[in-house]
């Protein structure tokens, strides 16, 4: 069931900038104050994964796209995969979690080219190793 919440044009533009320009490393999305649209909360060119994780609050839901760079096993080269993250921490407000869950597809289906999807409720579920494991499966 959809919540009726839709991404703003800026959400789509920043995603395209990340996807094509390879200048941005991640985009963090959230809900507008009136909870009627999905908005860009933060963009960054930093390749520091820990900095990205630091953008995910302990008690609030977020969506994010991270340009994950990794080395192939056996030294076969470096690859990039776009990772869609749905961050819904256990300590988040239940109503907020419901809005984020029902609004996810409105954002996700507009972001073509996502390779990996992660739904995390705890920081232990969104580690470099967890993403790398999914990246190497493909």
Secondary structure, DSSP 8 states (H G I E B T S, - for coil): -----EE-HHHHHHHHIIIII----EEEEEE-TTSSEEEEEEEE----HHHHHHTS-TTS-EEEEEEEEEE-GGG--EEEEEEEEEE--TTS-HHHHHHHHHHHHHHHTT-TT--EEEEESSGGGS-HHHHHHHHHH-
